[in-house]
Structure formats: C-alpha cells, structure tokens
Amino acid sequence: MTGVEGAHEDAYGAHEDAYEVQEAGGAASGGPAPTGALGVAELPLGPALEAVLMVVDEPATEEHLAKVLQRPRRAVALALRELSDDYARQGRGFDLRLVAGGWRFYSRAEYADAVESFVLDGQQARLTQAALETLAVVAYRQPVSRSRVSAVRGVNCDGVMRTLLQRGLVEEAGTEPESGAILYRTTNYFLERMGLRGLDELPELAPFLPEADAVEGDSPEGIPSFDVDDSGDSQTDH
C-alpha cells in the first residue's frame, strides 16, 4: 500500500467514525438536527407568526402565540399589527384580523364572491331567514330560553335552535332559576363568523326588540315542540 493510498484509507475511516457518532447522537435525540436550524425563540418573529397562524383552526390569542414562540406578548402584539397593516397596504386577498379575542387569517371582503363560488360550488349553505332571526334574538337577549325566543318571534323555534346548536353558533348556558328552563347564549364561533371582537360590537338593535315578558304569555315553556329537519324552522313557523 502506497503512502497516498494509506492516507486516503485513514481519511475514509475517520469519516465513517464521525458519521457513526453523528448517527448515535441522532438516534438518542430523535434524529439529527437540520443544518442551520434555529430555536423557536431565534426565528424571525413575523414569518414565525405567519407559519403558526396558517394552521390554526380558531383565533389564537396573543398570550398563546407569545408562549409558543417564546417572545414577550408586547412584541407579538406589535408584530401582529404590523403584519395586518402590511397586508392591507399591499392589497392582499387575505387579511389578519383580531376577532373573538384572537388573531386569524381571513379572506378579504372584496373577494367574498370568489371564495363563496369556490366553497359552495352551487350548493346553498347559508342559514335560513328563520335561523337568522332566531340567532339575532339569542344574541341580543342572551342568556335566553327557547320559549322566550319563540315568544319574541311569535312562532315555535325548537327546530331552528337545534340547527344553531349543531352548527356551533349557540350553546347551553345553565338553567333559568324560576322555571328550570335551559338557557342559551352565542358562542365564540358566532363572534368569529360575524367578525366581532365581542358582543359589545353588535349593532344597537336591542331597544327595538319587544320585551319577551310582554309577549310570551303565561306559559314559560308551554310552546309545543315539533320534529323538523336541519334546514329550517318548525311546522308552526311561517
């Protein structure tokens, strides 16, 4: 074996030894770290926020994002607002909004027709007029029982209430002390779908709704129920 060949063989053996050490270390730690990988706290904050917000299924709070990305909440809040302003200034097809106490990406209102055309693709997915009216009564009178909602609308609302429950727009909120009737309120999903930060952003319509006590009569839960499908109101709703 020549000196050159011996040198090559020694170098190759050293390379193999180093590779085995790296493999052993990788197996112990769950796999070798990618070259140039950064810790979460060292990642650029703006792109890191974008990456996380791309996969959330509900608005993410500033506190949660700060904890996940290991940054001060103030820095996260500032970065989120800067991103939102940048998207608006660039006229992007999406924007970043603070809704229901957290941040999430939304398609921009100007492109709603394009999004609706893609999502629905000829299918009707909107709430019926009866469901919208019932949801409005719950929103402005919550927590409220089904009989009070029915009294305000003047028709039985059991079927529509089931639809709203199934769609996650309303939820149970305890019982009425006097009658034991189940009370209902709107959910965070309702705020998200309406694009509201909180119920205080609802339009000032409550003064124009009649007081339920004035129209519901003597039967708090006396309005009969009817079996209905999810597409609309009960048989008594016209």
C-alpha positions in Angstrom: 0.0 0.0 0.0 1.4 3.4 -1.0 1.6 6.4 1.3 -1.1 8.1 -0.7 -3.4 5.1 -0.5 -2.9 4.8 3.2 -3.7 8.5 3.7 -6.9 8.1 1.7 -7.9 5.0 3.7 -7.2 6.7 7.0 -9.3 9.7 6.0 -12.2 7.5 4.9 -12.1 5.6 8.2 -12.2 8.8 10.2 -15.2 10.0 8.1 -17.0 6.7 8.9 -16.3 7.1 12.6 -17.6 10.6 12.6 -20.7 9.5 10.7 -21.4 6.7 13.3 -21.0 9.2 16.2 -23.5 11.5 14.5 -25.9 8.7 13.9 -25.7 7.6 17.5 -26.3 11.1 18.7 -29.2 11.5 16.3 -30.8 8.3 17.5 -30.6 9.4 21.1 -32.2 12.8 20.4 -34.8 11.7 18.0 -32.9 12.4 14.8 -30.1 14.7 13.6 -30.8 18.4 13.8 -31.0 20.1 10.4 -28.0 22.2 9.4 -28.5 25.8 10.5 -31.7 25.0 12.4 -32.8 27.8 14.8 -34.5 27.6 18.1 -38.1 28.9 18.3 -37.0 32.0 20.1 -34.4 32.7 17.4 -36.8 32.6 14.5 -37.8 35.8 12.8 -41.0 36.8 14.6 -43.1 37.9 11.6 -42.6 34.8 9.5 -43.0 32.6 12.6 -46.4 34.1 13.3 -47.5 33.7 9.7 -46.5 30.0 9.8 -48.4 29.3 13.0 -51.5 31.3 12.0 -51.7 29.4 8.7 -52.6 26.2 10.7 -54.8 27.4 13.5 -58.5 26.3 13.4 -59.7 29.1 15.7 -58.4 32.6 16.5 -55.1 32.5 18.5 -54.6 34.8 21.5 -51.6 37.0 21.8 -50.8 35.2 25.1 -50.8 31.8 23.4 -48.7 33.0 20.5 -46.2 34.6 22.8 -45.8 31.4 24.8 -45.5 29.2 21.8 -42.9 31.4 20.1 -41.1 32.3 23.4 -41.4 36.0 22.9 -42.8 38.9 25.1 -46.5 39.4 24.5 -45.9 43.1 23.6 -43.5 42.1 20.8 -46.0 39.6 19.5 -48.9 42.1 19.6 -46.8 44.7 17.7 -45.7 42.2 15.1 -49.3 41.1 14.5 -50.5 44.6 13.9 -47.6 45.3 11.6 -48.4 42.2 9.6 -52.1 43.2 9.4 -51.1 46.7 8.2 -48.7 45.3 5.6 -51.4 43.0 4.2 -53.9 45.9 4.0 -51.3 48.2 2.4 -50.4 45.6 -0.2 -54.0 44.9 -1.1 -53.6 41.1 -0.5 -56.5 38.8 -0.9 -56.5 38.0 2.8 -56.0 40.0 5.9 -55.1 39.3 9.5 -57.9 40.2 12.0 -58.4 40.4 15.8 -61.7 38.5 16.2 -63.2 36.8 19.3 -60.2 37.6 21.4 -57.6 36.2 19.0 -55.9 36.5 15.6 -56.6 34.6 12.5 -56.3 34.9 8.7 -59.5 35.7 6.8 -60.2 36.3 3.1 -60.7 39.9 2.3 -64.3 41.1 2.0 -63.7 42.4 -1.6 -63.1 38.8 -2.7 -66.1 37.2 -0.9 -67.8 36.3 -4.2 -64.8 34.4 -5.4 -64.4 32.5 -2.1 -68.2 31.8 -2.0 -68.1 30.5 -5.6 -65.3 28.1 -4.7 -66.6 26.9 -1.4 -70.2 26.5 -2.2 -69.8 25.4 -5.9 -73.5 25.7 -6.5 -74.6 24.4 -3.0 -76.6 26.5 -0.6 -75.0 26.7 2.8 -76.5 29.9 4.2 -78.8 30.0 7.3 -82.5 30.4 6.6 -84.2 33.6 7.4 -85.9 31.9 10.3 -82.5 30.8 11.7 -81.0 34.3 11.3 -84.0 35.8 13.2 -83.7 33.3 15.9 -79.9 33.8 16.2 -80.5 37.6 16.4 -82.9 37.1 19.3 -80.4 34.9 21.2 -77.6 37.4 20.5 -79.5 40.3 21.9 -81.4 38.6 24.8 -78.8 36.1 26.0 -78.9 34.1 28.1 -82.4 33.2 27.0 -84.6 30.2 27.0 -86.2 28.6 23.9 -89.7 29.6 25.0 -88.6 33.3 25.3 -87.1 33.2 21.8 -90.3 31.7 20.5 -92.3 34.3 22.3 -90.3 37.2 20.7 -90.6 35.6 17.2 -94.2 34.6 17.6 -93.5 31.0 16.4 -92.1 27.8 17.8 -88.3 27.8 17.4 -87.3 24.4 18.7 -86.1 23.1 15.3 -84.1 26.2 14.5 -82.5 26.2 17.9 -81.3 22.6 17.3 -79.8 23.7 13.9 -78.0 26.6 15.6 -76.7 24.2 18.3 -75.5 21.7 15.7 -73.7 24.4 13.8 -71.9 25.6 17.0 -73.4 29.1 16.8 -75.2 28.8 20.2 -74.6 26.8 23.3 -76.3 25.9 26.6 -75.7 28.4 29.4 -77.2 26.9 32.5 -80.9 27.0 33.6 -83.4 29.6 34.5 -83.8 29.7 38.3 -87.6 30.2 38.2 -88.6 27.6 35.7 -85.6 25.4 35.3 -85.6 26.0 31.5 -82.3 25.6 29.7 -80.8 29.0 28.7 -78.8 29.6 25.6 -76.1 32.0 24.5 -74.0 32.6 21.4 -70.5 31.1 21.1 -67.0 32.3 20.2 -67.6 30.7 16.9 -70.6 33.1 16.4 -68.3 36.0 17.1 -65.7 34.6 14.7 -68.3 34.1 11.9 -69.7 37.6 12.4 -66.2 39.2 12.5 -66.7 40.6 16.0 -64.3 41.1 18.8 -67.1 40.8 21.4 -70.8 41.2 21.9 -70.4 44.9 22.6 -69.7 45.3 18.9 -73.2 44.1 17.9 -75.3 46.9 16.2 -77.5 48.8 18.6 -80.8 46.9 17.8 -81.8 45.6 21.2 -84.0 48.7 22.1 -86.2 47.9 19.0 -86.9 44.3 20.1 -90.0 43.8 22.2 -89.6 42.7 25.8 -90.0 38.9 26.0 -92.0 39.2 29.2 -94.6 41.4 27.5 -95.4 38.9 24.7 -94.7 35.4 26.0 -98.0 35.0 27.9 -98.5 32.6 30.8 -96.5 29.6 29.6 -92.7 29.9 30.1 -92.1 26.5 28.4 -95.6 25.8 27.1 -95.0 26.1 23.4 -95.1 22.6 21.9 -92.1 21.0 20.1 -92.2 19.6 16.6 -89.7 17.3 14.8 -88.0 19.1 12.0 -85.0 18.7 9.8 -82.0 21.0 9.9 -83.0 23.1 7.0 -85.5 25.4 8.7 -88.0 26.1 11.4 -90.8 24.0 12.9 -94.1 23.3 11.3 -95.6 26.3 13.1 -93.0 28.8 11.6 -94.3 30.5 8.6 
